[in-house]
Each structure stands twice: as C-alpha cells, then as structure tokens.
Amino acid sequence: THLGADYAEQYDAFDLVQLAHVIRVCRTSDSMADAARKLYAVSMRAKKSANHTDRLSKYLAKFNLKFRALHS
C-alpha cells in the first residue's frame, strides 16, 4: 500500500474508503487534471474558476501521496 504498514491505525475507515476511490481514479486518469475533472465534476460546474487540480493535490498530500507515484 502507498500509505505504509500502519495505515489502518492512522486513518478512519471512512477516509480509507474515500481514498481508495480517489486512488483508483488517479490510476486510470491520463493526468492530474483529468482525475480532478472526474472527481470534482459537480463542484466544477458550480465553481468555474476553482483550481481542482490543486484541490486534488492537497487532498493527496494529507495522506503523504503524490499523483505521479499513484499513476506510475
């Protein structure tokens, strides 16, 4: 796992389920921008000027993850 051996002791089950989906989307996306479009499609329609790629980057950083490491 990308989170380390003791991840289950560090994160709630709710967070891990959400993160698992985010990781799947990142792995199947052509770029971080593509993943962000898929993950934040509804909020992108409401906030046309928001930087959702940065939003995804910050979300991954909470778990010490980087898109490039998930995508390779």
ABEGO torsion letter per residue (X at the ends): XAAEAAAAAABBAAAAAAAAAAAAAAAABABAAAAAAAAAAAAAAABAABBAAAAAAAAAAAAGBBAAAAAX
